[in-house]
Amino acid sequence: MSDIQRAGQRAGVIGAGAWGTALAQVCAAAGLEVMLQAREPEVVESITARRINDAFLPDVPLSDRIRPTGDLADLSGCDLILAVPPAQHLRATLTAFAPFARPGAPVVLCSKGIERGSLKLMTEVLAETLPDAPAAVLSGPSFAGEVARGLPGAVTLACAGEALGQTLMETLSSPAFRCYLVDDLIGAEAGGAVKNVLAIACGIVEGRKLGRSAHAAVITRGFAEMTRLGVALGGRAETIAGLCGLGDLVLTCSSPQSRNMSLGLALGQGQTVAEALAGKRSVAEGFESAPAVRDLAARLGVDMPICQLVAAVLAGETAVDAGIEALLNRPLKSERE
């Protein structure tokens, strides 16, 4: 039986945070047996004993098809891997998993971000750590709690190989979780990485009570920044205009359920970065990605003033009000620039 035919019979999910747990539910709803790997022993214990991830996704009963484990070796026989660690930990996690990976098993990347230091996309990290693994990217507007409870939603599934992409789409989809297939992995990744940074900006707007008009302007001009970076990386504008870019941006920038928007909201209300992050078990991905997005934009010569402002505020290089004033006083130009 070929790898493509086998894909999806038994799924392994690496990372049992809120999103990883929700994706384990997605796999279970699609009829798969699921191994869910968690770094935290208390997560394994709570799922085993009570079928709930008390630490990251409380009050959502989990499918009996999901088996938690703390050992990456338990995922060695899986036909399909969903990699869901935080973006900045993906390299170390996949390196640790490499001795146990089944040759030829596809890896669906579900982490959103750009690696700090190397400025590499998650597909590049995968290619360097598991070079024989066929890659796919899953990204789109999806709050973990809603997905885990079976509320309807849709995402982009990006895969270069048409046959494998079709199989993965059919394997992961259910009536409540629709995957739409594209072959543009870079475009899908760019949208997911940048939207978290822009959500912090929208949170700042909300926290400073700058109004709905300003909020809409940040989303729209932020989408232009996202598109410019994605195209400069080699992605396609039409991919970024889909669920993985525009769709995800609208959701993440429109609700305090988003950790990234909540971080920006706290900053806009006058908290320091340290105060806004205090007590948070899960750090907003935009906090980690903002400096990498800024550095990558500079390397590629892409103008991203909103993302640059967010990175500067997070790094303590500028105060919120000073950054907003600088942004509002930028030279006027054509909307297409």
C-alpha positions in Angstrom: 0.0 0.0 0.0 1.5 3.4 -1.0 2.1 6.2 1.5 -0.7 8.3 -0.1 -3.2 5.5 0.2 -2.2 4.9 3.8 -2.3 8.5 4.9 -4.8 9.3 7.6 -5.6 5.9 9.0 -3.8 6.8 12.2 -2.9 10.4 12.9 -0.3 11.7 15.3 -0.7 15.3 16.7 2.5 16.8 18.1 1.6 19.5 20.6 -1.4 19.4 23.0 -2.0 23.1 23.4 -5.5 24.4 22.6 -5.0 24.2 18.8 -3.3 20.8 18.9 -6.1 19.4 21.0 -8.7 20.9 18.7 -7.1 19.3 15.7 -7.0 16.0 17.5 -10.8 16.4 17.8 -10.9 17.2 14.0 -9.0 14.0 13.2 -11.2 12.0 15.6 -14.4 13.4 14.0 -13.1 12.4 10.6 -12.9 8.8 11.9 -9.1 8.6 12.6 -7.4 7.0 15.6 -5.3 9.8 17.2 -2.1 9.9 19.2 -1.9 13.3 20.9 1.6 14.1 22.2 1.9 16.6 25.1 5.0 17.9 26.8 3.1 18.5 30.1 2.5 15.3 32.2 -0.6 17.0 33.7 -2.2 17.3 30.3 -1.7 13.6 29.6 -3.1 12.8 33.1 -6.2 15.0 32.7 -7.1 13.7 29.3 -6.5 10.1 30.4 -8.5 10.4 33.6 -11.3 12.9 32.6 -11.2 13.2 28.7 -10.6 16.9 29.1 -7.4 19.1 28.6 -7.8 21.1 31.8 -4.7 23.2 31.1 -5.4 24.4 27.6 -9.0 23.6 26.5 -11.1 23.1 29.6 -14.8 22.3 29.4 -14.5 20.5 26.0 -15.0 16.7 26.3 -12.6 14.9 24.0 -13.3 12.0 21.8 -12.5 8.5 23.0 -10.5 8.1 19.7 -7.8 10.4 21.2 -5.0 8.7 23.1 -2.7 11.1 25.0 1.0 10.4 25.4 4.1 12.2 26.6 6.4 10.2 24.4 7.1 11.1 20.8 8.1 7.5 20.1 4.4 6.6 20.5 3.8 8.4 17.2 6.2 6.3 15.3 3.6 4.2 13.5 1.3 7.1 12.5 0.4 7.4 8.8 -0.1 11.2 9.2 1.5 13.8 11.5 0.0 17.2 12.4 2.8 19.3 13.8 1.3 22.0 16.2 4.1 23.2 18.5 4.7 27.0 18.8 6.5 28.1 15.7 9.7 29.0 17.6 9.9 25.5 19.0 9.1 23.6 15.8 12.7 22.9 14.9 13.6 21.4 18.2 10.4 19.4 18.3 10.8 17.9 14.8 14.5 17.2 15.5 13.4 15.2 18.6 10.7 13.4 16.6 13.0 12.6 13.6 14.2 9.2 14.9 10.6 8.0 15.3 9.1 9.4 12.1 7.7 6.8 9.7 9.5 7.2 6.3 7.3 9.0 3.8 4.6 9.9 6.3 3.2 13.4 5.4 3.6 16.2 7.9 0.9 18.8 8.1 2.3 22.0 9.5 -0.2 23.8 11.7 2.1 26.3 13.5 2.0 29.9 12.3 5.1 32.0 12.4 8.6 32.8 11.1 11.6 31.4 12.9 13.5 34.0 14.7 17.2 34.2 13.7 17.0 32.1 10.6 13.9 34.0 9.3 12.7 30.7 7.8 9.2 29.6 7.1 7.9 26.4 8.8 8.2 24.4 5.6 11.9 25.3 5.4 12.3 24.1 9.0 10.6 20.9 8.1 12.8 20.4 5.1 15.9 20.7 7.3 14.7 18.4 10.1 12.6 15.8 8.3 13.8 16.0 4.7 11.9 13.0 3.5 8.5 14.0 4.8 6.0 15.3 2.3 4.8 18.7 3.5 1.4 20.4 3.8 0.2 23.5 5.5 -3.1 23.9 7.3 -4.1 27.5 8.1 -7.3 29.5 8.3 -9.8 31.3 10.6 -10.3 28.9 13.4 -10.6 29.5 17.2 -9.6 26.3 19.0 -12.6 26.1 21.3 -15.1 26.5 18.5 -13.3 23.8 16.4 -13.0 21.4 19.3 -16.7 21.7 20.0 -17.6 20.9 16.4 -18.8 24.3 15.3 -18.6 24.8 11.6 -15.5 26.3 10.0 -13.2 26.2 7.0 -9.5 26.3 6.4 -6.9 26.3 3.7 -4.9 23.1 3.1 -1.8 23.7 1.0 0.1 20.9 -0.6 2.4 20.8 -3.6 1.4 17.3 -4.7 -2.1 17.1 -6.1 -2.7 13.5 -5.3 -1.4 13.8 -1.7 -3.3 17.1 -1.2 -6.5 15.5 -2.3 -6.1 12.6 0.0 -5.2 14.8 3.0 -8.2 17.1 2.2 -10.6 14.1 2.2 -8.9 12.6 5.2 -9.2 15.7 7.5 -12.4 17.2 6.3 -15.8 16.6 7.9 -19.1 18.5 7.6 -18.1 20.9 10.3 -14.4 21.3 9.2 -14.0 22.0 5.6 -10.6 22.0 4.0 -10.0 23.9 0.7 -7.0 22.8 -1.3 -4.3 25.0 -2.8 -0.8 24.2 -4.0 0.8 27.4 -2.7 2.5 26.6 0.6 4.4 29.9 0.8 1.2 31.9 0.4 -0.6 29.9 3.1 2.3 30.3 5.5 2.8 34.0 4.9 -0.8 34.7 5.8 -0.7 32.8 9.0 2.6 34.3 10.2 1.7 38.0 9.6 -1.9 38.0 10.8 -0.9 37.4 14.4 1.3 40.6 14.3 -1.5 42.6 12.8 -4.0 41.3 15.4 -1.8 42.9 18.1 -2.1 46.2 16.1 -5.8 45.9 16.1 -5.9 45.2 19.8 -3.9 48.4 20.4 -6.5 50.3 18.3 -9.3 48.8 20.5 -7.4 49.5 23.7 -6.7 53.1 22.8 -10.4 53.5 21.7 -9.4 54.8 18.3 -12.7 53.7 16.8 -14.1 51.2 14.3 -12.9 53.2 11.3 -9.3 52.9 12.5 -9.8 49.2 13.2 -11.0 48.6 9.6 -8.1 50.7 8.2 -5.6 48.6 10.1 -7.1 45.4 8.8 -7.1 46.6 5.3 -3.7 48.2 5.2 -2.4 45.2 7.2 -3.7 42.9 4.5 -1.8 44.9 2.0 1.4 44.4 4.0 0.7 40.6 4.3 0.2 40.4 0.6 3.4 42.3 -0.2 5.4 40.0 2.0 3.8 36.8 0.7 4.4 37.7 -2.9 8.0 38.8 -2.2 8.6 35.3 -0.7 7.2 33.6 -3.8 3.5 33.1 -2.8 0.5 34.1 -4.8 -1.8 37.0 -4.0 -4.9 35.0 -4.6 -3.9 32.5 -1.9 -3.4 35.2 0.6 -6.8 36.6 -0.3 -8.3 33.3 0.8 -9.0 31.6 4.1 -5.4 31.4 5.2 -4.8 35.1 4.8 -7.7 37.4 4.7 -10.1 35.0 6.4 -7.7 34.4 9.3 -6.9 38.1 9.5 -10.5 39.1 9.9 -11.2 36.6 12.6 -8.0 37.2 14.6 -8.4 40.9 14.5 -12.0 40.9 15.5 -12.3 39.1 18.8 -10.6 39.2 22.2 -10.7 35.4 22.0 -7.5 35.9 20.0 -4.5 35.8 22.3 -2.8 38.2 19.9 -5.6 40.8 19.9 -5.8 40.4 23.7 -2.2 41.3 24.0 -2.6 44.4 21.9 -5.7 45.3 23.8 -3.7 45.3 27.1 -0.9 47.3 25.5 -3.5 49.8 24.2 -5.0 50.1 27.7 -1.6 51.1 29.1 -0.1 47.9 30.3 3.6 47.2 29.7 4.6 44.2 27.7 5.7 42.4 30.8 2.3 43.1 32.5 0.3 42.0 29.4 2.2 38.7 29.3 2.2 38.0 33.0 0.5 34.8 34.0 -0.1 33.7 30.5 0.6 30.0 30.0 0.5 30.3 26.2 2.4 33.2 24.7 0.8 34.9 21.7 2.5 33.9 18.6 2.6 37.4 17.3 4.8 38.4 20.2 7.4 35.9 18.9 6.8 36.5 15.2 6.9 40.3 15.1 10.7 40.8 15.2 11.1 38.0 12.6 8.5 39.6 10.3 10.2 43.0 10.6 13.6 41.5 9.9 12.4 39.5 7.0 10.6 42.5 5.5 13.8 44.5 5.8 15.8 41.7 4.1 13.3 41.6 1.2 12.9 45.3 0.9 9.1 45.1 1.7 7.4 48.1 3.3 5.4 46.9 6.4 4.9 50.0 8.6 2.1 48.4 10.8 4.2 45.3 11.5 7.2 47.5 12.1 5.3 49.5 14.7 4.1 46.4 16.5 7.7 45.0 16.6 9.0 48.3 18.0 6.4 48.5 20.7 7.0 44.9 21.8 10.7 45.5 21.9 10.3 48.7 24.0 11.8 50.8 21.2 8.8 53.2 21.1 5.8 54.0 23.2 2.3 53.2 21.9 1.2 56.8 21.4 4.5 57.8 19.7 4.3 54.9 17.4 0.7 55.6 16.4 1.6 59.3 15.8 4.5 58.3 13.6 2.2 55.9 11.6 -0.4 58.6 11.1 2.1 61.1 9.9 3.7 58.9 7.2 3.8 60.4 3.7 0.6 60.1 1.6 0.8 57.7 -1.3 -1.3 55.6 -3.8 -3.4 52.9 -2.2 -1.8 50.4 -4.5 1.7 51.0 -3.1 
